[in-house]
Amino acid sequence: MFSKILIANRGEIACRVAATARRLGVQTVAVYSDADTNAKHVQACDEAHYLGGNAPADSYLRWERLIEIAKETGAQAVHPGYGFLSENAAFARACEAAGLVFIGPSASAIEAMGLKAESKQLMARAGVPLVPGYHGSDQDPNMLAREADRIGYPVLIKASAGGGGKGMRAVEHADDFMAALASCQREARGSFASDAVLIEKYVQRPRHIEIQVFGDSQGNYVHLFERDCSVQRRHQKVLEEAPAPGITPELRAQMGLAALAAARAVNYVGAGTVEFIVEQRDDGSMAFFFMEMNTRLQVEHPVTEAITGQDLVEWQLRVASGEPLPLKQAQLHMHGHAIEARLCAENPDKDFLPVTGRLDIYRKPPARSFQAAEVRFDDGVREGDSISPYYDSMVGKLIVHGANREQALARLDMALSQTHIVGLTTNVQFLRHVVRSDAFAQADLDTGLISREAAVLFDQEPVGLRVAAAASVAQTLLQERGLAASDPFGRRDGWISHGVNKRRFVFEFAGQQHAAELVYGRDGGLQLSVNAQTDAFSFSATPAGIDLQFGGERVVAQVYRQGEVACIFTAKGATRIVSIDLLAHAAAAGAEGGRLSAPMPGKVVSFAVKVGDVVHKGQVLAVMEAMKMEHNIAAPTDGVVQALLYTPGEQVAEGAELLRLAAAE
């Protein structure tokens, strides 16, 4: 076993690798950029060394500097994590040349599987089933369009060197092919320095099922069963689970054998994942096709750890140090069911737009670590840290394990309800909507689940105005009581010597303004009227939150206030309500008109219009790149383009005005 390793990554995966290394007595070296000077992964390792600026090209992609640091610190091996350089054959080869062990497969295996087209040809020779498509080297756009016609629409354009959903577009009609191809190639060039693509038949009602494989340097191979990763947005995974619901033992065995054949075809060593697209046919049968092989540890590896009781990072370290695989295939068994939810800083109701900001409140469910734990939370951030625009938007991963899928679902929903994040928008409530949806609960899975269940997943309000208003009023009164405790003449309990004392509140909730009135009774009781509906109202502070009784309903709510905004968390879900200062808001804010602003920090990729063009509401005007993805900027109304305020390639700050529209005559 190694005595010291360098972790060539950041965030959650760097913390994850460091945890296993510490348990095994292996020292760790962290690296960091300017943005990560005080990051959690820096503190998690035994020592840390500076790499460079915030951009990945100036820091985590500087493999020459990474190798220098490894040698300077006496590290014997480099763990690449996932992303960044984890599937970079040149880096793996450079580590070997420097006398360092790359904790992953050989450079030749990475190269063989890294280019999707070539890997498909290799898999065909190995007898692994393939989706009909074009995987050739001729990249002439007209030729690619003809191949798409031959395959038959709908088709999927995929970056040959891609991964993570980047450089991927589904095309329904031939008329849309060229525009989709150009966008796919542009994103591929930016992410992978190659715009080569392949074309495949777009399988209807597909499931995304992958097999975890491992190989060692002695020629031994095993698979650790499958994971279902069908719930996706923007071709990126949202929820993953193991084992895959509805998979028969026969199909599991067939997929396992195919995955091992893929690994053997490239003499694979270490952790890898063979990904299959599974077609669900009308007669209830399923057919699987090779999609790609990820030559690294996957984000979703914890669900496999949960059902097998194995530490896959430990397996990586042992295999990389020359040891044989810890177990043989017959010794591996599945126990129970596990589900992982990816918590991301994004706004699901705005097409999953990534957001940046500070984790002002970051409270996680009680977790029991490690393998086969009921609840596990893997992250690389702490309360007070910020999610920056320089890296991906994932905050952390919530993993639950149960005796069966139903129990795992219940535990996941409860753990999500105990996850409180304030300061930036996240997908936590969206994940609860997915978990509670009939489709997911009944395992009616395919990669289109989110779009077909949109009516019950987006723009949902689980708490409601009355509870939100009552929680906000109660929190205000409790805060006032606390202030009055130190001032004997500052009673704020509403008592007066005669008459009835009333207090008016105005709230903004779900985009509309609402009025509430609190009435103090002579007997000390309270009544609260929300939009003219009045009910008895009482509350008390408890360790679990504010215990509310209002309108015949009893709710425990935790309330975090930031200025006028109260963020409210209940067992049913979370919401926000704004207390309006009537004096401060006397003048209504005017509409911004034709101004179009950057929704986040990023880079202007292109403008689809020029000055003088007449545009219509919803028309795409510009494309921005942020957090490794492209985002369209659309016209909020009809108008005429007055000015383009940036040029393609320029970096812009959040809120920067990109172009200006004038009202159409």
Disulfide bonds with the S-S distance in Angstrom:
none
